[in-house]
Amino acid sequence: SAGSGSCKYPVPDIIVSNGLRRLAIECKVTSENSKMFYKKEIDDLGSFCKIFGAEGYVAVKFPKKEWYFFTLEDLKHTKSDNLTISEKDAPTKALNFEQLTGNF
């Protein structure tokens, strides 16, 4: 469902399920060491997850690194009421693909 704004309803980039577990993932690539998210974008993902009973994740690809998967709770609030995550947070907070899907 990727397409940033192509749907009038808020939907994540990836929705996946094995019949027992559901994941909703918003994917972002950045050339920086951190990634900022608009509060509304994360609120919409959280609302989607609540309605569909899905686990919400933000997947971020930092320069020359693998994909990192952060829970919505891992994101930090900024002074401008947005949210952010940093590459330095990845070792302690993020899951890699195998960790995310290991129990799938």
N, C-alpha and C positions, 0 to 999 in steps of 0.2 A: 504494500500500500504506500510505498514511497512516492513522494511528489510534492512535498512542502506546500500545502495550501490548495492542492488540486481537488480536495474533497471538502464539502461544506461542514462536515462533522470532524471533530478531532479524532484522528486515528494514528497509532504508532506506525513506524516503518516496517516492523516485523511482528507478526502474530504467529505463534507456534504452540502446538499442543500435542500431547501423546494420549489424550483422553483422560488423564489424571491430573496432569500439571499443565498450566497455561502460562506462557510468557508473552509480554508485550514489551517490545524493545524499540527505543528511539536511537538511531545511529547518527553519529557525527564524526567527521574527519577534520582535524585542525593542523595547522602548520606551527602552532604555538605550543607552549608547555602547559597551558591551561585552556579550558573551554567554558564559555559563559552561556547560560541558558536563560531565556526569558521565563519569568515566573509563570505566565499563562501557559506556556508550552508544557512545563512540568505539571502544573495543576491539571491541564487537560489529560495528560498521560495518566496521572493518578486517578482522575475521574473514570477514564476508560477502564483502568484496571479494576476499580471497585465494581463497576457495572458487570464486567465480564469475569470477575473472579480470577484475574490474572496477576502474576508477579510482575512488577514494573522494573525495567532496567534502562539505563542509558549506556549505550556502547560508544566508546570514544577511541579513535585511532590517533595516537600522538605520533609525531615524526619518528620514523624508523623504529617503531615499537609495534607489538602485537595489539590486537583489539583488547580493551579492558572493559569489563561490565560492572557498572556501579548501580547500587540500589538508589532509589529516589531519596532515601534518607541520608545517603552518603554526600549528597550535594550540600554545599555551604551557601548560606545567604550572604549577599553582598550589601553594601550600603545603599545601593540603588534599587533594592528589593528584587533583584534577580538572583540567580543561583550560579554557582561555579564549581568546577572540579579541577584538580591539578594533577599532572603526571606524578608528582612526588607523593600524592595520596594513594596511588595505585598499589604499591607493595603491601599496604596494610588494609586497604578497603576493597579493592577491586577483585573480581574473579576473572580468570582467563576462560577461554571457550570450553576447555575440558572440564574445569571446575563447575561452570554454569550448567553444562549438559550431562555431567557425570551420573546424576541420578535420574536422568530423563529416560 
